[in-house]
């Protein structure tokens, strides 16, 4: 297998964070706009608002715990916020690769970490290598 080495520390993505926040707010308001019964609208809105934090934790920036990723051969290593060492990781089942977006799900020990990566978050060459690497994984 051809190896695609990857080293990435994505740029902060405030526009993506704003879009995610807007999407969650719209999802919370939608049951009320479509006049769902209150017994159904309340839980749907609560779920939409409760998941904002977990979505924003996957957008690269200061609020994201995952700071860096290094892939060499079959070894995947991640660095956490405030951590000086790299932890071994593996690709999780929630990873998805699209043309301009990577939904990266990584398992490091007992923790699940991830990123929502757009083309603008990192170097274009590294983005292509990571996409190729994930498609082969």
C-alpha positions as CSV (number, residue, x, y, z in Angstrom):
1,X,0.0,0.0,0.0
2,X,1.2,3.5,-0.8
3,X,1.7,5.6,2.3
4,X,0.3,9.1,2.5
5,X,2.0,10.7,5.5
6,X,0.0,13.5,7.0
7,X,0.8,16.1,9.6
8,X,-1.9,18.6,10.4
9,X,-2.8,21.3,12.9
10,X,-5.8,22.9,11.3
11,X,-6.5,26.7,11.3
12,X,-9.4,27.9,13.5
13,X,-12.6,27.9,11.6
14,X,-14.9,30.6,13.1
15,X,-17.2,30.6,10.0
16,X,-17.8,26.9,10.3
17,X,-18.5,27.3,14.1
18,X,-21.0,30.1,13.2
19,X,-22.7,27.9,10.6
20,X,-23.0,25.0,13.0
21,X,-24.5,27.3,15.7
22,X,-27.0,28.6,13.1
23,X,-27.9,25.1,12.0
24,X,-28.6,24.0,15.6
25,X,-30.6,27.1,16.3
26,X,-32.7,26.5,13.2
27,X,-33.2,22.9,14.1
28,X,-34.4,24.0,17.6
29,X,-36.9,26.5,16.1
30,X,-38.1,24.3,13.3
31,X,-40.6,22.1,15.3
32,X,-42.3,25.3,16.6
33,X,-42.3,26.9,13.1
34,X,-44.0,23.8,11.6
35,X,-46.5,23.8,14.5
36,X,-45.7,20.4,15.9
37,X,-47.6,19.5,19.1
38,X,-45.7,20.8,22.2
39,X,-45.2,17.2,23.5
40,X,-43.1,16.6,20.4
41,X,-41.6,20.1,19.8
42,X,-40.1,20.4,23.3
43,X,-37.9,17.2,23.1
44,X,-36.8,17.9,19.6
45,X,-35.8,21.5,20.5
46,X,-34.0,20.3,23.7
47,X,-32.0,17.7,21.7
48,X,-31.0,20.3,19.1
49,X,-29.8,22.8,21.7
50,X,-28.1,20.1,23.9
51,X,-25.9,18.9,21.0
52,X,-24.5,22.4,20.2
53,X,-21.5,21.9,22.6
54,X,-20.5,18.5,21.1
55,X,-20.7,19.9,17.5
56,X,-18.6,23.0,18.4
57,X,-16.0,20.7,20.2
58,X,-15.3,19.2,16.8
59,X,-14.7,22.5,14.9
60,X,-11.0,23.4,14.9
61,X,-10.2,26.3,17.2
62,X,-9.5,27.1,20.8
63,X,-12.6,25.2,22.0
64,X,-11.5,21.9,20.3
65,X,-9.6,19.4,22.5
66,X,-7.9,17.8,19.5
67,X,-4.9,19.9,18.5
68,X,-2.9,17.9,16.0
69,X,-2.7,14.7,14.0
70,X,0.3,12.8,12.6
71,X,-0.1,9.8,10.4
72,X,3.0,7.8,9.4
73,X,2.6,4.4,7.8
74,X,-0.1,2.5,9.8
75,X,0.5,4.7,13.0
76,X,-2.0,7.4,13.9
77,X,-1.1,9.8,16.7
78,X,-3.1,12.7,18.1
79,X,-2.1,15.6,20.4
80,X,-4.7,17.0,22.9
81,X,-5.0,20.5,24.1
82,X,-2.5,21.1,26.8
83,X,-0.8,17.7,26.2
84,X,2.9,17.5,25.4
85,X,2.8,14.0,24.1
86,X,1.2,12.2,21.2
87,X,-1.3,9.5,21.9
88,X,-1.9,6.5,19.6
89,X,-5.3,6.6,17.9
90,X,-7.4,4.7,15.4
91,X,-10.0,5.8,12.9
92,X,-13.5,5.5,14.3
93,X,-16.6,4.3,12.6
94,X,-18.1,7.8,12.3
95,X,-15.5,9.1,9.9
96,X,-16.9,10.4,6.6
97,X,-15.1,11.8,3.6
98,X,-16.8,14.2,1.2
99,X,-15.4,16.4,-1.6
100,X,-14.8,19.5,0.5
101,X,-15.4,18.2,4.0
102,X,-13.9,15.5,6.3
103,X,-15.8,14.4,9.3
104,X,-13.0,12.8,11.3
105,X,-13.8,10.5,14.2
106,X,-10.8,9.2,16.1
107,X,-10.5,6.9,19.1
108,X,-7.6,7.6,21.4
109,X,-7.7,5.3,24.5
110,X,-11.2,5.6,25.9
111,X,-11.8,9.0,24.4
112,X,-13.5,9.8,21.1
113,X,-12.1,12.9,19.5
114,X,-12.8,14.4,16.1
115,X,-12.7,17.3,13.7
116,X,-15.0,18.8,11.1
117,X,-12.4,19.8,8.5
118,X,-13.0,21.9,5.4
119,X,-10.6,22.6,2.6
120,X,-9.7,26.0,4.1
121,X,-8.7,24.5,7.5
122,X,-5.4,23.1,6.3
123,X,-2.9,23.0,3.5
124,X,-4.5,21.7,0.3
125,X,-1.9,19.0,-0.2
126,X,-2.3,17.8,3.4
127,X,-6.1,17.8,2.9
128,X,-5.8,15.6,-0.2
129,X,-3.4,13.2,1.5
130,X,-5.7,12.9,4.5
131,X,-8.7,12.3,2.3
132,X,-6.8,9.6,0.4
133,X,-5.6,8.0,3.6
134,X,-9.1,7.9,5.1
135,X,-10.5,6.4,1.9
136,X,-7.9,3.6,2.1
137,X,-8.5,3.0,5.8
